[in-house]
Amino acid sequence: MKTAKRQISLQEILCPVHIVPSGDNWRVIREGALRAIAVKANKRSAVSIAKKLKSINRIVIHRRDGTFQEHIGYCRKW
């Protein structure tokens, strides 16, 4: 049985993905979303997951205290 490819919305492409602290873990979450894409034990793993997402244009990384640390921008060819 074939599975249909999920369509990527314009909103998903334009909204950055944030790496934010969550207790002792790090959440990978799309801006404005209620649920995390992933929860990882360390920041490096969370950033790695975010980089593998195809429908992003920017990753915003936060410090443990929640303040802005850096951003990674992408220009992808679809």
HELIX and SHEET records of a PDB file:
HELIX    1   1 LEU A   10  LEU A   14  1                                   5    
HELIX    2   2 LYS A   43  LYS A   52  1                                  10    
SHEET    1   A 5 ALA A  38  LYS A  40  0                                        
SHEET    2   A 5 ASN A  25  ARG A  30 -1                                        
SHEET    3   A 5 VAL A  17  SER A  22 -1                                        
SHEET    4   A 5 ARG A  58  HIS A  62  1                                        
SHEET    5   A 5 PHE A  68  GLY A  73 -1                                        
END                                                                             
